[in-house]
Amino acid sequence: MPTPSLSALPIRRLTLRDLTACADLSENRGWPREEHKWGLLLTAGRGYGIDDPDGGLVSACVVTEYGPQDRPDLAAIGMVLVSERYARQGVGRRLMRHVVATMGTTPLTLHATPHGRPLYEELGFKAVGRAEMLRGRFSPESAGPGVSTRAATAEDLTSVLRLDEPVFGTDRTHMITRLPAFADLLHVAEEDGRIIGYAAAWPNMDTHVVGPLIARDTDTAKALITSLAARTDRPLRTDIDVRHSELIGWAKERGLQSVAFNAVMTYGIGELPGDWSRRFAPLTVAAG
């Protein structure tokens, strides 16, 4: 039987049963396998993919929706991958067009690498900002920021959600409530018994990724990173909004190095909702 053309291969929903195939696709393109992250995205979001007739996946991506379930305020697109064998044959464009059409009037956002940005611009996405990826072993200051931090407890979750929604710009309870199981570390910053920031560190291959990082101000963000770093032997990785130049400079002084810049892009809205001044880093660039 002849192999069907790429354009005839159906796009289908992915589920957690496809986790290994998604990780294989990541590895095929030279990315880390990231099974832990794929697991979160496939359960909290919606995966889309195209099966390879010879086994595995031709292409995949994940969409994470935020806000009311019946009418999302925002959806983030991430993990857009095409197998090396089928690269530069329009597969990614077809998958993205399908996702954009499926989401209808829901505003979209994504983090684009320099390689992927031309495709997204062709589809109508606009760059509205940049994030700098930092990675390295964190060296603490002799005297850290004077902000009180501690490990979060189950009783803190309501306060964390109350803090998060106006900063992120819409409700993401389905993601934040997964943090205690997904992350190795979840810390809060507080003042006079009131939570003024929180951050998680979750395992990704040989690093701990710091995100989300929500804080009242830069000193609070510094204190949270310092608190998390003190409890891991792994290198840290995080993606910081470049408008937070003071935090980026401080992190580099502490041993983290610039790895890459990604464009923050939107479709259907001019700017991201929420308060960028308190939103320092995403949970993961794949989920906005």
Secondary structure by P-SEA (a helix, b strand, c coil): ccccccccbbbbbbcccaaaaaaaaaaaaccccaaaaaaaaaaabbbbbbbcccccccccbbbbbccccccccbbbbccccccccccccaaaaaaaaaaaaaacccbbbbbbcccaaaaaaaacccccbbbbbbbcbbbbcccccccccccccccaaaaaaaaccccccccaaaaaaaccccccbbbbbbcccccccbbbbbbccccccccccccccaaaaaaaaaaaaacccbbbbbbccccaaaaaaaaaaabbbbcccccccccccccccccccccccccccccc
